[in-house]
């Protein structure tokens, strides 16, 4: 059968064109999503506001004895430096985080691939099966840890352990632990490497882990507190809840992600068909990390989302590359056309605004002094904003980084004083029943405010306070004011 091919003088440009195409689509994806008006829904907002505020967390949140040190100290220092250098506000810092971290994650994977279009195939599969690439656009420092994980897994697959890897992993873990803080979770890839029987790699990573964590601890200036604080926060986050439904969504169990399991089985079948000269799955730490984190996901979903799925991406990209190497010549027109198809498909899949995933922020209404009718209804200087809704904290702090009030509930409920955490638990346990707010209402001062979510026809059943339907979906309560 006749098959058209490029002239010989043009074929040599095919690999370069493919690289340019992949790089271009990965750059355009976050820019297109930001064009929608996208803002992440949670932690990226408070990171940007924290950098602009110039305040420590105890000046922003009402914290209990569990809080000792900012576990994202390095990330906030970096964003603070960017703020000082550029004058950017919280929103610009959030957008900077979204784009830069997305490019960092994807760039880390591309650096290990001979066929970069294999990574587009992996992103496309992940987006269709689980929407995972959405997490790459959250603008949060866990993506730095994910970047380090990708580098580690690709390196173990493709090379032999040596001193350059020790230095690389030490630097990566130092940076990730200083920026992200969860130094203890590097035990997961270490365990996966051990189960894979890669004992030299296990010894190398164990040494790099110890050196990197020590380096990060020293960078904080409070090494002992840093190490213990991370463990204490982790314990409080999952150990103080009587039921998983009162935990933050990402710490709740997952349902098993059966499509991802089917995808893994398909990869095993593809390996048996291609029979490439490559490390077998039983010796591949990425495979064991997928299996282990899938099991741990039944306890806490983030094990799967932050560690298991990225490892599965490595397997998908690796197997896709074997297929491309076997079936498509590096300088062929077929390769170029396939890369174009994958680029278009990945772009359309990731940027698709399915269920308003990229435009949901356009409907947000923020509590700010500029909103008509809110004069006198925001917390006063020295006051406390009480709420059992973390979204209220994220959005209000994001828009008011210089406000002189504090938040009773911040980014982690277990950081609250014990009595307030008990009240918060009771509110969630009773599905937001008004009576559960009574302990907070009883201690509210004139400068404080209570914010409860509800529609305009559902004034909270707390007659001790006077109420204003501040913005759509939010009621603001304050202690009664004496009549003029």
C-alpha positions in Angstrom: 0.0 0.0 0.0 1.3 3.4 -0.9 2.4 5.5 2.1 3.4 9.1 1.6 6.6 10.2 3.4 8.4 13.5 3.8 11.4 14.3 1.5 14.7 13.2 3.0 15.8 16.8 3.6 12.7 17.5 5.8 12.7 14.2 7.8 15.5 15.3 10.0 13.3 18.1 11.3 10.5 15.8 12.5 12.0 15.1 16.0 12.5 18.9 16.6 9.0 19.6 15.4 7.5 17.1 17.8 9.4 18.5 20.7 8.3 22.0 19.8 4.7 20.9 19.4 4.6 19.1 22.8 6.3 22.0 24.6 3.9 24.5 22.9 0.7 22.6 23.9 1.9 22.2 27.5 2.6 26.0 27.7 -0.8 26.9 26.1 -2.9 24.6 28.3 -2.5 26.6 31.5 -2.7 29.9 29.6 -6.0 28.8 28.0 -7.4 27.7 31.4 -6.5 31.1 33.0 -8.2 32.8 30.1 -11.4 31.3 31.4 -11.0 33.3 34.6 -9.9 30.2 36.5 -8.9 30.4 40.1 -8.1 27.3 42.3 -10.6 26.7 45.0 -8.5 26.2 48.1 -4.9 26.3 49.3 -3.4 28.3 46.4 -5.6 31.2 47.5 -4.3 31.2 51.1 -0.7 30.8 49.9 -1.0 33.9 47.7 -2.7 35.9 50.4 -0.2 34.7 53.1 2.7 36.0 51.0 1.0 39.4 50.5 -0.1 39.8 54.1 3.4 39.5 55.6 1.9 38.0 58.7 2.6 34.8 60.6 -0.3 32.3 60.8 -1.0 33.0 64.5 -1.8 36.6 63.4 -4.2 35.2 60.8 -5.8 32.2 62.5 -6.9 31.4 66.0 -4.6 28.4 66.6 -4.1 26.0 69.5 -1.2 24.2 71.0 -0.9 22.0 67.9 0.5 24.8 65.8 4.2 25.5 66.2 5.6 26.3 62.8 4.5 27.0 59.2 5.0 23.7 57.4 5.1 25.6 54.0 7.7 28.0 55.2 9.9 27.7 52.1 6.9 28.2 49.6 5.7 31.2 51.5 9.2 32.7 51.5 9.5 32.2 47.7 6.1 33.7 47.0 6.9 36.6 49.4 10.1 37.2 47.5 8.2 37.2 44.2 5.7 39.7 45.7 8.5 42.0 46.9 10.2 41.8 43.5 7.2 42.3 41.3 4.6 44.0 43.5 2.1 41.4 42.5 -1.0 40.9 44.6 -2.5 37.7 45.8 -4.3 36.9 42.6 -1.2 37.4 40.4 0.8 35.2 42.8 -1.9 32.5 42.5 -1.8 32.6 38.7 2.0 32.5 38.8 1.8 29.4 41.0 -0.7 27.7 38.7 1.4 28.2 35.5 4.9 27.7 36.9 4.1 24.5 38.8 2.2 23.0 35.9 5.2 23.6 33.7 7.6 22.3 36.3 5.7 19.0 36.7 5.4 18.3 33.0 9.0 19.5 32.3 10.3 17.1 34.9 8.7 14.2 33.0 9.7 15.3 29.5 13.3 15.5 30.6 13.4 11.6 30.8 11.6 10.8 27.6 13.0 10.2 24.1 9.5 10.5 22.7 7.8 13.5 24.4 4.4 12.7 22.8 4.3 9.7 25.1 3.7 12.1 28.0 0.8 13.7 26.1 -0.7 10.2 25.8 -0.3 9.7 29.5 -2.0 13.0 30.3 -4.8 12.2 27.9 -5.4 8.8 29.5 -5.3 10.3 33.0 -7.7 13.1 32.1 -10.2 10.7 30.5 -10.0 8.1 33.3 -9.8 10.3 36.4 -9.3 14.0 35.7 -5.9 13.8 37.4 -4.3 16.6 35.4 -6.7 19.0 37.1 -4.5 18.6 40.2 -1.5 19.7 38.2 -3.3 23.1 37.9 -4.0 23.7 41.6 -1.0 25.9 42.2 0.0 24.2 45.5 3.4 23.2 46.7 2.5 19.5 46.8 3.3 19.7 43.1 7.0 20.3 44.0 6.9 16.9 45.8 5.2 15.4 42.8 7.9 16.7 40.6 10.6 15.2 42.7 8.7 11.9 42.7 8.5 11.8 38.9 12.3 12.5 38.6 12.9 9.7 41.1 10.8 7.1 39.4 12.1 7.8 35.9 15.7 7.7 37.2 15.3 4.3 38.8 13.8 2.9 35.6 16.4 4.3 33.3 19.8 4.4 35.0 22.1 2.8 37.6 22.5 4.3 41.1 25.5 6.6 41.5 26.7 9.6 43.4 25.1 12.0 40.9 21.7 10.5 41.8 22.5 10.8 45.5 23.2 14.5 45.1 20.2 15.0 42.9 17.8 13.3 45.2 19.2 15.0 48.3 18.7 18.4 46.6 15.2 17.5 45.5 14.1 16.2 48.9 15.6 19.3 50.6 13.7 21.6 48.4 10.5 19.7 48.5 10.5 19.2 52.3 11.3 22.9 52.8 8.6 24.1 50.5 5.9 21.4 51.1 6.8 20.1 54.6 5.6 16.5 54.5 9.1 15.0 54.8 7.8 11.7 56.2 5.9 10.8 53.1 9.1 10.0 51.2 8.9 6.7 53.0 6.4 5.7 50.4 8.7 5.6 47.3 11.5 4.2 49.6 9.2 1.3 50.5 8.2 0.8 46.8 11.9 0.6 45.8 12.5 -1.9 48.6 9.6 -4.1 47.5 10.9 -3.9 43.9 14.1 -5.5 45.1 16.2 -2.5 44.1 18.3 -2.5 47.2 21.1 -0.3 46.0 18.6 2.3 45.0 16.8 1.9 48.4 20.1 2.5 50.3 20.9 5.5 48.1 17.4 7.0 48.6 17.4 6.4 52.3 20.7 8.3 52.6 19.4 11.1 50.4 16.2 11.2 52.4 18.0 11.6 55.7 20.4 14.2 54.2 17.5 16.1 52.5 15.3 16.2 55.5 18.1 17.4 57.7 18.9 20.1 55.2 15.3 21.3 55.0 15.1 21.2 58.8 18.2 23.4 59.1 16.8 25.8 56.5 13.7 26.5 58.6 15.9 27.6 61.5 13.9 25.4 63.9 15.0 21.9 63.0 13.5 20.0 66.0 10.2 21.9 65.8 10.0 21.4 62.1 10.4 17.6 62.3 8.0 17.1 65.1 5.4 19.7 63.9 4.9 17.9 60.6 4.1 14.6 62.4 1.9 16.2 64.9 -0.2 18.0 62.3 -0.5 14.8 60.3 -1.7 12.9 63.4 -4.1 15.6 64.4 -5.5 15.9 60.8 -6.6 12.2 60.7 -6.5 11.1 64.3 -8.9 13.5 66.0 -12.0 12.8 63.8 -14.6 10.3 65.0 -15.8 9.8 61.4 -14.1 10.4 58.0 -16.9 12.6 56.8 -15.8 15.4 59.2 -12.3 15.3 57.7 -11.3 17.6 54.8 -12.3 16.1 51.5 -8.8 15.1 50.3 -8.2 13.1 53.5 -11.3 11.0 53.1 -11.2 7.5 51.6 -11.5 6.9 47.9 -13.8 4.4 46.1 -11.2 2.3 44.4 -10.8 4.1 41.0 -11.7 1.0 39.1 -10.9 2.6 35.7 -7.3 3.1 36.8 -7.1 -0.5 37.8 -8.3 -1.5 34.3 -5.7 0.8 32.8 -2.9 -0.8 34.8 -4.0 -4.3 33.7 -4.0 -3.0 30.1 -0.4 -1.8 30.6 0.6 -5.2 31.8 -1.0 -6.7 28.7 0.8 -4.2 26.5 4.1 -5.1 28.1 3.5 -8.8 27.4 2.8 -8.0 23.7 5.7 -5.7 23.1 8.2 -7.5 25.2 10.6 -4.5 25.3 14.1 -4.8 26.8 13.1 -2.9 29.9 12.9 -3.3 33.7 10.0 -5.7 34.4 7.1 -4.5 36.4 8.0 -6.7 39.4 11.3 -4.8 39.6 9.8 -1.4 38.9 9.2 0.8 42.0 6.5 2.8 40.1 4.4 -0.4 39.8 4.8 -1.1 43.5 4.0 2.5 44.4 0.8 2.3 42.3 -0.3 -0.9 44.1 0.6 0.2 47.6 -1.0 3.7 47.3 -4.1 2.2 45.8 -4.5 0.1 48.9 -3.7 3.1 51.2 -6.3 5.2 49.3 -9.0 3.2 51.0 -7.9 4.9 54.2 -6.9 8.4 52.8 -7.5 9.3 49.2 -4.5 11.6 48.9 -2.2 8.6 49.0 -3.6 7.6 45.7 -4.0 11.1 44.1 -0.6 12.4 45.1 1.6 9.3 45.0 -0.2 6.4 43.3 -1.6 8.2 40.2 1.7 10.0 39.4 3.5 6.6 39.6 0.8 5.3 37.2 1.5 8.2 34.9 5.2 7.2 34.8 4.1 3.6 33.8 1.7 4.9 31.1 4.3 7.2 29.6 7.0 4.5 29.7 4.8 1.9 28.0 3.6 4.5 25.4 7.2 5.3 24.6 8.0 1.6 24.0 5.1 1.4 21.6 6.1 4.5 19.8 9.7 3.4 19.5 8.6 0.0 18.1 6.0 1.2 15.7 7.0 4.7 14.6 10.3 5.8 13.1 11.7 8.9 14.8 11.7 10.9 11.6 8.6 9.6 10.0 5.5 11.6 8.9 3.4 9.1 10.8 5.1 10.1 14.0 4.5 13.8 13.3 0.8 13.2 12.5 0.3 11.1 15.7 2.0 13.8 17.8 -0.3 16.4 16.3 -3.4 14.2 17.1 -2.2 13.6 20.7 -1.4 17.3 21.2 -4.9 18.3 20.0 -6.6 15.6 22.0 -4.7 16.4 25.2 -5.3 20.2 24.8 -9.0 19.7 24.2 -9.4 17.2 27.1 -7.6 19.1 29.7 -9.0 22.6 28.8 -12.6 21.3 28.4 -14.7 23.2 30.9 -16.7 20.1 31.8 -19.0 20.8 34.8 -17.6 24.3 35.0 -14.3 23.0 36.4 -12.4 25.9 35.1 -15.1 28.7 35.4 -16.6 28.0 38.8 -14.7 30.9 40.3 -16.6 33.3 38.0 -19.7 32.8 40.2 -17.9 33.4 43.5 -19.0 36.4 45.6 -16.4 37.6 48.1 -16.9 39.3 51.4 -15.0 42.6 51.0 -15.6 46.1 52.3 -16.4 47.2 48.7 -19.5 45.1 48.5 -22.6 47.3 48.9 -24.5 46.6 52.2 -21.6 45.1 54.0 -20.6 48.2 55.9 -20.4 47.2 59.6 -20.9 43.5 58.8 -17.3 42.4 58.4 -15.2 41.7 61.5 -13.7 44.7 63.1 -10.1 45.2 64.0 -9.0 42.6 66.5 -12.2 40.5 65.8 -12.6 36.9 64.8 -14.5 35.5 61.8 -16.2 32.3 63.0 -17.3 29.8 60.3 -17.5 26.0 59.9 -16.9 26.4 56.1 -13.3 26.4 55.0 -14.3 28.0 51.7 -15.2 31.1 53.6 -11.7 31.3 55.0 -10.0 30.7 51.6 -12.0 33.2 49.7 -12.2 35.9 52.4 -8.5 35.8 53.3 -7.6 35.8 49.6 -9.5 39.1 49.1 -8.6 40.6 52.4 -4.9 39.7 53.0 -4.3 42.9 55.0 -7.4 42.7 57.2 -6.9 43.0 61.0 -9.1 40.2 62.0 -8.4 36.5 62.5 -10.2 33.3 61.3 -11.5 30.7 63.7 -11.3 28.0 61.0 -8.4 28.1 58.6 -6.9 25.5 56.2 -6.7 22.7 58.8 -9.4 22.3 61.4 -7.2 20.4 63.9 -5.0 23.5 64.3 -7.9 25.2 66.3 -7.9 25.2 70.1 -9.3 22.0 71.4 -12.7 23.5 72.6 -13.2 25.2 69.2 -12.3 22.0 67.4 -15.0 20.2 69.4 -17.5 22.8 68.4 -16.5 22.5 64.8 -16.9 18.7 64.9 -20.3 19.0 66.5 -21.4 21.4 63.7 -20.4 18.9 61.0 -21.7 15.9 62.9 -25.1 17.6 63.1 -25.0 18.7 59.4 -24.7 22.4 60.3 -27.6 22.6 62.7 -27.8 26.1 64.2 -27.8 24.9 67.8 -24.4 23.4 67.3 -22.9 26.9 66.9 -24.0 27.9 70.5 -20.5 27.7 72.1 -19.1 30.1 69.5 -22.1 32.4 69.7 -21.8 32.5 73.5 -18.3 33.9 73.4 -18.6 36.3 70.4 -17.6 39.9 71.1 -18.9 43.0 69.2 -15.9 42.9 66.9 -16.6 39.2 65.9 -18.7 37.8 63.1 -20.3 34.4 62.4 -20.7 33.4 58.8 -23.1 30.5 57.9 -23.9 29.2 54.4 -27.6 29.2 53.4 -30.0 30.8 50.9 -31.9 34.1 51.3 -35.0 32.4 52.8 -33.1 30.5 55.5 -32.1 32.9 58.2 -30.0 31.0 60.7 -32.0 30.0 63.8 -29.8 31.9 66.2 -31.9 34.8 67.6 -29.0 35.8 69.9 -27.5 37.5 66.8 -28.7 39.9 64.2 -28.2 38.8 60.6 -27.5 40.2 57.2 -27.6 38.2 54.0 -24.2 39.5 53.0 -23.6 38.0 49.6 -25.4 35.2 47.7 -25.2 32.1 49.8 -23.8 33.6 53.0 -25.4 35.0 56.2 -23.3 37.2 58.5 -24.2 37.3 62.2 -23.1 39.8 64.8 -23.9 40.6 68.4 -26.9 43.0 68.6 -26.1 46.7 68.4 -27.8 49.2 70.8 -30.5 51.2 69.1 -29.5 54.7 68.0 
